[in-house]
Amino acid sequence: MAPTRLPRKAESEPEPAASGRLLFAETDFIALCDVFQVSDNVRVTAWEAFEKMPVNGIVEGHRKVLWAICIFIAAVDLEEMTFTFTDLLKCLNISVCKFVYLIKEIDVNMDTISTKVDSAVSRLKKKYDVLLALYQKFERTCELIYIDQPNDQTCAELNSPLILKLCWIMFLLAKGKILQMEDDLVISFQLLLCTLDYFIKLLPPAILKEPYKSLSAGCSNSSIRTGRRSQNRNTRMSKPDTDIIKVIEELCKTHDCNLDEVKNVYFTSFIPFLNSMGITAFSGLPEVENLSRIYEEMYLKNKDIDARLFLEKDGILQYEHTECLQLERTPTKNSGEDLLIVLPQTPVRTAMNTIQQLVMILNSASDKPSDNLISYFNNCTVNPTHDIVERVENLGRIFKEKFAEAVGQRCAEIGSQRYRLGVRLYYRVMESILKSEEKRLSIHNFSKLLNNNTFHASLLACALEVVVATYGTSTNASQGDTMNMETNLSFPWIINILDLKAFDLYKVIESFIKAEPSLTREMIKHLECCEHQIMESLAWQSDSPLFELIKQSKERDGQPDEPEPPSYITQPVQHNHTAADLYLSPTKSPKRKAFSTSVCSAPDSQPPVINQSQKLYKSTSLSLFYKKVYWLAYKRLSNLCSRLLSEHPELKHLIWTLFHHTLQNEYELMKDRHLDQIMMCSMYGICKVKNIDLRFKTIVTAYKELTNANQETFKCVLIREGQYDSIIVFYNLVFMQRLKTNILQYASSRPPTLSPIPHIPKSPYKLSNSPLRVSAGNNIYISPLKSSYKFSEGLLSPTKMTPRTRILVSIGESFGTSEKLQKINQMVCNSDRPLKHGAEGSTAPKPLKRLRFDIEGQDEADGREHVSGEKFQQKLAEMTSTRTRIQNQNDGADASTAEQK
């Protein structure tokens, strides 16, 4: 149910007739409305939006563009779209990137575009990004398959443009018919491979390049019919079935795709699609006009992007570097040093490599408990094996059903395949956690932990989130994306479908990361973002167990009416808490060895006797949660203050005191709200009483520039049950009413005592991305590996490089003689300067621009060992020696050649 907004006085006044209002509009505006055939309601709303909109340098002199944007905004808000997005771009003769850039730029006021419009624009941009990536990959792949000018006269009518057109439109139809969530890059690319396979088998071999020419000759047309009866086949394939997938195998090998996954898509989704279209092996090549007509109907129904225009190189679908770069840039990416970063791999290659890396890790794992896990289960007072296996089966059915609802009903088996990967990771991490706990506590009986339903559901959800996020590399929603969660697999989709509370999932994230050392930097960063979403809003939902924990904390004998004492936040966050500590607290405390036996006690056994001093122990999960919330809150506040109050640095501590007071004593204000809402209100309140001219509009404008910003945070704030409005209304009607007395104290001669500044730790998840300087006096740096590799060729076989990469490699190869390398080696050996880590309190490191392939020697931030200085020097000396030996051999070869001449 959509949230209702508070009624306003202006809304109660009668609206003049549409025709009367339009008399004030310009003739050209009315003509534009006629082109788009919009209703009078849309015309009036669009013109009102235009009149209120401040004209800046971006759109000044381009009134037609601004009018069209206002018409689009009104049509989306009123749900009266009478034109397609492509029609709009064609009329304005601007690209997708340019349009999205302009609509973001004109939103200088928080009421310019609604969350509905922002969501629609985000969906369009995301769909465009996926289509662009797929078409670029499609073009490059077709160059490897088809001959431009075949010599065979029988292929004279089958020119290359016609084949590309047939393949691309057939793919667009398959994608639109099969996928409900059309921005899924991975399944879309797998469907593209199925489409290419279909045409390779149908086209004459004379038009194909090797190896597809030979493979096509070996495949009969009956493969399509065979595929139809193979939809419910078992994993053992007959000889005809093996022939069917020869082309698919080659395509998967070329593009590093998982063959089993593509076969699954082929038999469960693509073949049924062909059958539904009435396409059989006897039909021959489909008529391009017929395919185009069917696609036209689908496109006009969706009213979005006509992807056929990619074939025509139409300007509206061309990637405009400047505008798209501006859209992708965030405040933490604006420094000049980022211009030196090597461009990332193509989106498809990145997605395939990321998936392949996960699959390779889990290939050796099982979707059943290992012998070690069975041993742990058998050691429990109450054996949890039956409950664990039954839980996995039940949640698997739910996952498959919800996945099909979100992605497409024909993708149910794909959901099952991904669930099995998640189960493998779940058992793998569970075993790692138990081994760690066994070593830490010197016990073997984990009955209470392993019989804890919430622990298992949370651990499985975390494993599934890793899998879902890995497959959704290109489509993970940003925190600003407000797409309908029923058709979006991005977090928190997984906890919603499993009916899991966000606060319970939070308890396992840190332990999960520590227990799985093979997680990539990107995945660690993703899980950290999930944790931040939990801390900022999801854990504060009204049905969250967090509030019950706070209530229990308040009711402790002799304790103040607050979750944590003020001095608590100055203590550093200890990252030695484990899943057992968090899921079994507050009945145990990791600081008291006498309580460690609770990990292995039976669920129905008598609880240990707790004396009065033991009752003072708080919930470990609540204490750690509040510490992390304080850290996140102060970090974000510092960022916002640096943008807005650089001339009044003394105010930051006052704002933090009010912010901290609210979180600690007025935490009910956080219920069903967002941490950043309290932050912005605290800033506005303090500036108001200190007579600093800082308007909410200015605060919101600066807030939108933060990487964690979400427009809905300030546009749709809970006022009272079922009623939402802007953050200004929330401040006036709720925040100020609750905290008025406290806020006014800051203007008195006796202001409140300042809250201590929270200890800002270095996150245990963050890994250094920046090159580290070896010596202060020399320009030599150690940097993470930034090369693209194909898994099928091994980690030491670089594939296609970018032009920049080739230049760097060429420079390295022609660097010089071995004497120069010896000097570098000596310089490094003489340098005893330790590698510097980022200072505490520094901003979060930027996400990597490409995949990271773990090599020996990790940053200590993730708990793994560094390569020692001695080992590093030894490695460099070996490299130098090898380089010298190769060069001597080359010199000798050159001398021998000269003598022969």
N, C-alpha and C positions, 0 to 999 in steps of 0.2 A: 504494500500500500504506500503510495507516494505521500511524503510528509506535507501537511497543510501549513500554509503561511498565515501569520496573523493578519486579520483584516485591517485595512488602512482606510482612512477617511476618504481619500481620493477615489478609492475603488467603489465606494458606495454611491458616488454621484452618477447620475445617468449619463451614458455615453451619447454624444451627438451622432447623427446618422453618418454612415461611412461616406456617402457621396458629398455631404457638406464638409467633412474633414478634408477630403481629397482636393477640394477647391484651392487649398493652401499649398498643395504640392506642385512642383515644377512639371511642366509638360513632358520633359524628357524622362522624368521619374515614372510618370504614368505610362509612357510608351514602353519603358523597360518592364514594368509590371505586366503589360499586355503581352510582351514577348514570352514571359514565363507563365502567363495565364493563371495568375494567383488571384485568390479571393479578395473581397474588400477588406475582410478582417486582417489578412496578411498585409495589404497595402497600408492600412492605417497604422498598424503596429510597426511596420518597417519605417514609415515616415516619421513617426514619433521617436523611434530609436535614432534616426538620422539627426533629428533636430537637437536631441540631447547629447549627441556624441561630439566630444571635442575633436576638432580637426587639427591634426599635427602634421609635421613635415612628411610623414610617411605617405599619407593619402591626399595631401593638399594638391589641388589641381587635377585630381582623379576622382571627381564626384561620382562618375558612373560606377567605378569599382566600389566605392563606399556604399552607394545605393544598393548594389547587388549583394554586398555582404549583409546589409540590413535586411534585405528581402529574404536571404538564406536564413538568417537568425530568426526572423519572425515565423517563417514557414516551419522550421524545426520545432520551435517552442509551441506553436499552435497545432503541430502535427498535421499540417496541410501542405505537404510537398506535392506540387503539381509539375515539377521539373526534375531532371536528374542533375547530379553533381557535375557530370560531364557537360551538360547543356550550359550550366553556369560558367564553367571555365572556358568553354568555346566562345560564349558571348563576350567575355571579358578578355579573351586571348591571353590568359595567364596560366601558369603551371600550377600543379597541386602544391608544390613547395611554396610558391609565391603566395597563393591564397592562404595557406595555413599560417605563413609568416605574417601576413597583413592582419588576419583576424586575431592573432595573438597580440600584435602591436597596438591595435586600437582598443584593447581591453585595459585601458589605463585606469578605469574606475571599476571597482569590484562588482558593480551592477550592470556592466555593459553586456556581458554574455552570461547566460545561465549555465548551471551544471549540465543540463540536458544538451545544450549546444556544444559545450566543451567536450562532453562525452561523444557526441556525434562526430565532431571534428577529429578527435583522437582515433575513433574507429576508422574513419576514412583515411587518415594519414597512415595508420598501421596497415590497413589493407593495401594501400599503395606501395608501402615499403616492401611488403611480402611479394606483391606482384612484380615489382621492379626487379627484386633479387631473383625471382624465378625466371623472368623473361631473359635477363642477362645470362643466367646459367643455361637456359634453353638454347639461346643463340650459339653459345660456345660449344654445347654438346652436339648440336646439329652439324656444326662444322666438322666434327669428328666422325659423323655417321654418313652424311649424304655427299654425293659427288655433285658439284655445281653444274657441269655440262657433261652428261653421260653420252658415250659414243653410240650406244645401242639405239637404233631408230625406233624401237618399240617403246622407248621411254621419252620420246620427243615431247609428248604432252605433259609429262611429269616434271616440270621445271622446279627448281629449288624454292622459289617464293610460294608456289602452290602447295608444296609439301609442308613447308613451315606453317602456312596458314591453316591447313587441315589439322596438323598436330596441335597447334596452339589453341584453336577454337575447341577441338575435341577435349583437350585438357581443361579448358575453362568450364566446359559443360560438366565434366566429371567432378571437378572441384566444387562447383556450385550445387550439383545434385547430391553429392555424398557428404560434404562437410557443412555442418550448421555453423561452425566456428571457422570462417574462411581465412582467418589470419594465422592458422596453424601452418607454419613453414615446413615442418618435418613431414607431416602426412601429405601436404600438398606436393612436396618434391617427390615423395614416393609415388604419388599418383602420376606425376609427370613422367617418371621412369616407366610406369605401366603403359602410359599412352605411347611413349616412344617404342616400347617393346611391341605394341599392337601394330604400329605402322611399319616397323622393320620387317615383321613377318608377312605383311601384306604387299609391300612394295617389291618390284622386280629386283633381283640381286644386282643387276647391272647398274643400279643407281646408288648402291651402297659401297662404302669403303670397308676395308678389312679392319677388324675380324668379323664385322657384322654381316658381310657378304657371305662368308662361309657358314656362319651360324644360321642365317636366314635360309640358305639352301637346304640345311639339314632339318628345318622345322616345317612341317606340313600345315596347311590351313586348318586341318582338323584340330589343331591345338586349342582354338577358341571353343569348339564344341566340347573338347575334352575338359577344358577348364570349367565349363558349366556344370558338369557332373562331378567335378572335384571339389565343390564348395565345402562339402562336409567330410573331406578326406581325413585320414589319419596322418600321422607324421611320416609314415613309410610311404614313399612315392613309387608308383609303378614306372616302367620304362617310358611310356608316353608322357607321363607327368614330368619326368626328368628332362625330356626333350623340350617341353614347354618352357622351362625356366632357363634354358641355356643363354638366351639373349639377356634375360633379367640378371643372371649371374654376372655376365660381362659388364653390364651397366652398373651393377652394385660394386663390382671390383674397381671400376674406373672412378667411381665417385665416393668410395669408402662408405657405402651404405651397408647396413646389416641385412643380409640376404633373407633371414627368417622373417624379419619385419616386413620387407617389401613383398615377399611371397604371401604373407598374411593379408596385406592390403590388396594384392592382386586377386586372390581367390575369394575373399570375403566382401570386398567392396567394388573393385573395378569390373570383374566379370558380371556381377549382378547389375551394375550400371549399364554395361553393354546390352544385356538382355532386356532391361527396361526400355532402352532406346530402340529395340528391335533390330540391333546390329548383329549379324551373324557372319560366319566365315564365307557364306555364299553371296553375301551382299557386295563384296568387293570394296573398293574405296568409297567412303561416303561422299555425297555431294556437298561441296563446300557451301553452296547457297542454302541447303537444307540445315546444315549445322549452324550457320550464321543466323538463320531465322529463329531457330530454337533458342540460341544464346540471346538474341535481341529481346525476346519475350522475358527471359530471366533477368536481363539487365534493366529493362524498363520497370519491372516489378520491384527490384531492389533500389532503383533510383540512385545508383552510386557511380562507379567508375566503369566506363566501357573499355575493357582491357584489350579489345581488338586493335585499339589505336596504337598499341606498342608495335604492331607489325608495320604500321605506316610511319613510325618515328615521329608521331604527332608531338608538337611542342608542349602541349598541356601535360604530357606524361614524362617529359624529359626531366632528368635530375638537375636542378639548379644548385650548384655548389654553394653559392653565397648564402641563399635563403635557408637551405637545408642545414648548413653548418651552424647558422644562427639558432635554428630550432633545436639542434642537438646539444648546443653549448649550455652548460650550467655554470653558476658562479664559481665553482671550484675548478673550472676548466679554462679560465680566461687568461691564465698567465702565459707569458711568452714561451716558457720552456716546453709547452705542449706542442708547439709547432715542430719540434724535433722528433716527436713520437712517430714511429713507423705506422703507416696506415694498416688497419686490420685486414684480415683475410675477408673473402667474400662471405656474406651471411650464410649461404648454403654450406660452404666448406667449413665454416666455424661450427655450424650446427651439427654436421655429420661427424666432425672430429670429436666434438664434445660428447656426443652420444656414443661413438665408438670407444672412447676412453672409458666411459662408465660401463659399457658392456664388457670390455676386456677385463676390467676389475672384477666384475661379478660373474664372469664365465666359470671361474673355479668354485664359486659359491653354490649353495643349494637352496631351493625353496622349501626345504624341510630342515628341521633342527639337526645340527651336526652331532657327531658322537660326543664331543666335548660339552655341548649344550645339554644333551640327554643326561650326561653324567651330573651336570649341575642340577638338573631337574630331579634326578633320582636322589640326590643328597638332601632335598628339601623335606621338611617335616610333613608338608602336604604337597604331593607331587603335582606341579602345575601343567604337565604335558597336555592332558586332554583339553583343559580350558584354553591353553595357548593355541593349539591347532584348530579348535572349534572357532575361536575368536577370529583367527586369520581367514578361515573359510567364510564366516558370516560377513566380515568387513569386505572381503573380496567380492561378494555378490553385490553389496551396496556400491562399491567403487565402480564396478563394471556398468551397473545400471545408470549411475549418475554421470559417468564418463560419456556414455552413449547419448544421454540427454543433452549434454553440453556440446559435444563435438559432432554427433550425427549418429543415427540409429545403426547405420551400416558399419560403424567403427567400434562396436561393442567388443569384438575380439581383440582389437588393438588395445583397448582398455585392459583386457585380461592379461595381455602380454606385458604391459607396463606394470601392472600390479604385481606380477610374478617377480619382476626385477626389484620392485620395492620390498617384497617379502625377503628376497635374498639379502638385500642390504640391511633389513631389520634384524635378521638372525645374525648376520656378520657383526653388526655393531653391538647387539646384545651380548654376544660372546666376548667381545673386546671389553665391554663395560664390566662384566662379571670377573674377568681375569684381573682387571685393574682393582676392583673392590676386594678380591681375594688376596691380592698382594698387599693392599693397604690395611685390611682389617684382620688378615691371617685367619679367615674363617672359610667354611665350605658350604654352609647351610644358608641359602638366600630365600628361605621360604616366604617371608613376609613381602619382600620386594617382588619376587616372581609370581606371587599370587595377587599382586596389586593391579587391578584392571586398568586404572588410569595410566599407570606407568607403561604398560604394553600398548595401549591405544595411542599414547603420545609418541612413543618410540617408533611405532609403525607409521604414524602420520608424518613424522619428521623424515623417515626414509622415503615415503611416497612423495613428499614435497621435493626432495632432491631429484627424484626421477622425473616428476612432472616439470620441474623447472629446467632440468637438463634438456628435455624434449621441447620445451617452450622457450629456448634461448632467445629467439627473435621476438617473442610475443609476450614476454613477462610484463604485466601491467606495472607501470610506475605508480608511485603512491598518489599521483594526481589523476590516475585513470579511474573514472567512475562508471565503467561499463557494468552492465547487468551481470551479477556474479553467477547467474544460472548458465550463462554462455561464455564464461571466462574461467579458465583453469588456474588463474593466478591466485596466489595466497591472498585471503584466507579460505579459498575454495575447499581445500582438503579438510580443514577442521570443521567447516560447515556441513559437509556431506557425512562426516564421521560423527557428528554431534559431539565434538570435543571442545572443551573450554580452552580459550587462548592462554589463560594463565597456567593451565596444566601443561600445555605444550612448551611454554617458556622454560619450565623446569628442566627439560631434557636437552634443549638446544646446545648449551655449552658442553655438556658431557658428550653429546653426539659428535660434535666437531673434534673434540679431543680424542675420541675413540676411533675415528675414521681418518687416518693420516693421508689417505689418497684423495681427499676432497681438493678440488682445484681452488685457486684464489677466487675465481668468480663465484663458485658455489658457497664458499665460506662467507663471502661478501653478501650473497643472497640470503643466507640463513641469518646473518647479522641484521639485515634489513627486516626480515620477518620478526626478529626479536624486538626491533625498534617499533614496528607497527603494533606489537602486543603491548609494549610499555606505554606508548603514546595514546592508544585508544581502545584496542580490542580487549585488554584485560579489565577495562573500566566499564564494560557493558553491564547493565543492571543485573543480569543473571550470573555474573562472574563470581566464582568462589573467593575472589580477592576481598570483597566487602565483608564476608563472614570471618575471614582471617583477621581483618582490621578490627572487627567487632570483638572478637575473642581477645585481641591484644589490648583493647581498651578496658575490657572487663577484668584484667588481671589485678589481683589485690595490690594496692599501694602503688599502682602505675598511673602515670598521667594520662589524660584523655587524648592520646596521640599515638600513632603507630610506632614512632621512633623518637628517642631523645635528640635534642639539637646537636649534641656533640658527636652523635653517631655518624653524621655525614662527613666529618673530617677524616674518619678512618679510611684507609685505602681499601678498595674492593679486593677481597681475597678470591682468587680464581681456583681454589683447591676444593670447592664444593663439588659433590658428585650427585648423580641422579638419586642415589639412596638417601643422601642428606635431605634433598629437596622433597622427595615424594613421601618420605616417612616422618618428616617434621610436622608438628612440633613435639611429638612424643619422644624424639631422640635429639641429641645434640652431638655434632661431630667432635666437639671439644671434650666430651666426657666419655672416656673409654668404657665406663660401666654401661653406657647406653648402646654401644655398638652391637650388642647381642640382639637388638630389636630387628636387625636386618634378617636374622635367621630364625626368629620366632614364628610360630604358627599363627595364622590369622585368627583362629578361635582360641588361642591360648590366653591365659590371664595376663593383663598388662602389668608391667613392673610397678612396684610401689614408688610413687613420686613424692619426695618430701617437699617442704615449703621452699627450700632454696632451689630445688629443681624446677618448681613451678615458674620461677622467674625467667627460665629459658624461653625465648620467643621462637616463633616459627622461623626456621632457617630460610625457607622459601620467601617469606614475607620480608625478612630483613635484607636479604640479597636483592630482592625485587626493588625495594625502596631505594637502596643505595644506587642501583643502576638507573632508576628513574631520576633521581637527583642529579646524577652525572649527565644524563642525556638532556635534562631540562636546563641545567646551567650551561652546557655546551652550546645549545641552540640559542639561549638568551645572549650569551657572549657574542655569537655570530651576528644576531640582529642588532645588538647595541653598537657593534663596531660599524655597522652601516648607517645607523641613525643618530647615535649619540656620541660620536667621536669627540665633539666639543664639550661634552658634559660627562666625562668618565666617572665622576663621583656618583652618578645616578644608578650605575649598574648594580652596585651593592644594595642600594635601597630597593630597586626593582626585584632583585633576587630575594631579598628578605620577605617582600610581600608574596612573591611567587612561592617561596618555600613555605611560608605560613599557610597559604591556601592549600597546598598539597598535603600539608601535615595536619591541619586542624579543620579545614573545610573541604575535606576530600569528597564529600557528597556532591560538590560542584563538578567533579570529574565524571560522575555517573552518566554514561551515554554521551560523553563529550570527549574533547581532544585536548591533549597536553598543550598544544600550541595556542589553543583558544585562551587558556588561562594565562599563558605567557604574554600574549598581545594585550589582554585586558590589564594585566599587572603593569606593563610598560605604560599604557595610556593613563592609568590611574595615578601613578607616581608623577608622570610629567604634568598631569593636570594640577595636582596640588602644589607642585614646585614651579608653576607658572611657566613651563616650557611649552612653546607652541609646537606641538607634535600631534597632528590629526590622525584619526584612524585610517583615513585614506592613504596617508603617507606610510603608516605602519604596514598596511596591507600590501602596498606597492613593493616595499622592501621585502616583505615576507615571501611574496610570489617568486622572488629571485633565489630563495633558498632551495637547495637540492631536495629537501623533504617536503616542499610546499604542495598543498592540495587545495584547489579552489573551493572545494566543498567545505573545507575547514572554516573559512570565514564567510561563506555564502549561506550555509545551511547549518545553523547552530540550534541545538535544542533549547527552547524557551520554557515550555512546560509540556506535559505528556501529549504527544502527538502533534505538537505545534513547533515549527521551526522558523527561524528568520536569520537576518544577518548578524554579524558579531557585534555591531553597534547596538542593535536592539537587545542582544543578550547582555551587553555591558550595562545598559541603562535599567533594564527590568529585572535582572537576576544578580549579576556580579556586584554591581554597586550597592544594591539593596542589602546583600549579605555582608559585604565588607566595608561599608561606608564608614563605620566608626574606626576601624583599623586604618583605612586609607587616610582619614583626616588627621590621625596622630602624626603622620609624617610631616604635616605642616605646622605642628605645635612645637613648643620649646623642649618638650620631652618626647622625642620620637621613639619608636620601638627599638629594642636592642637588635643590632644587625645579626643576621643569621651567619653562621660560619660558611666559608666557601667550601663546596664539596671537593674531595680529593679527585682529581681527574687522572684516571689511570690510563696506561696504554692498553688498548683493547687486546685481549688474548687472541682475537681472531685476525687482526690486521697484519698483513705482511707487507714489507717495504717494497714499493714499486720503483722508487727513484734510484738512479744510478748512484753508487757509493764511491766516493773518491778515495783512492788508495793512498795518495800522498798529497799533502797540502801544497807542496812546491811543484807538482807535476800534474799535467792534465790527463791522468789515467783513472778510469772508472771501472767498477765492476757493475754490470747491469744484468737483470733477468733475461733469460733466453727469449728472443723475439723473432723466431723463424717459423714459417709454416711447414709442417711435416705431414706426410701421409702415413697413417697407421699401417697400411698394407705394406709399406716399404720399410718400416722400421723407423725408430726415432732418429736415426742418424742419416736419413736419406731426405734431404731437402727437395721439395717439389718446386713448382713455379714460384718465382720470387717477384716482388714488386720492383719497379725500376729503381726505387731508392735502395732496396736490399741488394740488387745487383751492383750498384755503385759501391756500397759499403764492402761487399765481398771482394770486388775488384781492388779496392784500396788495400784491403787486408792481404790479398794475394801478392800485390806488388809493393808491399811495405818496405822491403829492403833485405839486407843481408842478415846472416845469423848473428853478426857482431852487434847489430842494432837490437836484436831480440835479447842477446846476452845483457846489454846495457839495461833493457827494461827489467829483465829478471833481477839484476843486481839492485836496481832502484827499488823494486818491490821488497826484496829481501832486507834491504837496509831500512825500510819504513816500518817503524814500530808503532805508528799511530793507529789506535783502534778504530774500527769502522763505527761511524756515528749512526745512532738511531734517531728517529724524529723526536723532538722535544715533547714533553708531556703537555697535553692540552692542544697539541697541533690538530689541524683539521683532518678529517678522515681521508685516507689516501684515495686517489681516484681509481675507479675500476680499470683493470687492464684493458688495453685496446685489442688484445688477441688472446688466444688460448695460451695457457701456461702449461708446459710439460715439465713435471717435476724432475729435477736432476739432483745428484748428490749434493748435500749441503744446503739446508733450508735455514730461513731466518729463525732466530730463537723465539720469535713471537708465537710460533705455532707449536712450541714445545719440542721441536726436533733439533738435532745436533747440527752445529756449524761444521764446515770443513776447517780444521785447525790451520793456523798460519803455516805450520811445518808441512802439512799435506798440500796446501795451496802452492807453496814454493816448490815442492817436489813435482807436482803436476806441471807447473810452468816450466821447470827445468827439463822434464821429459819432452814437453812440446817443443822446446827450443832445440833439444838434441835431435829430435826427429826432423825438425825443419832443416837443421844443418846437414843431416845425412842425406835428405832428399835433394837439397841444393847441390851437394857435392856430386851426387849421382848425375844430376842434370848437367853440371859443369863438365863432368867426364864424358857424358854422351855428346855434348856440344863439341868438345875437343876431338873426339873420335870422328864425328861427322866432318869436321874441318880437315882432318888428315885425309879422309877418303876423297874429299873434293880436290 
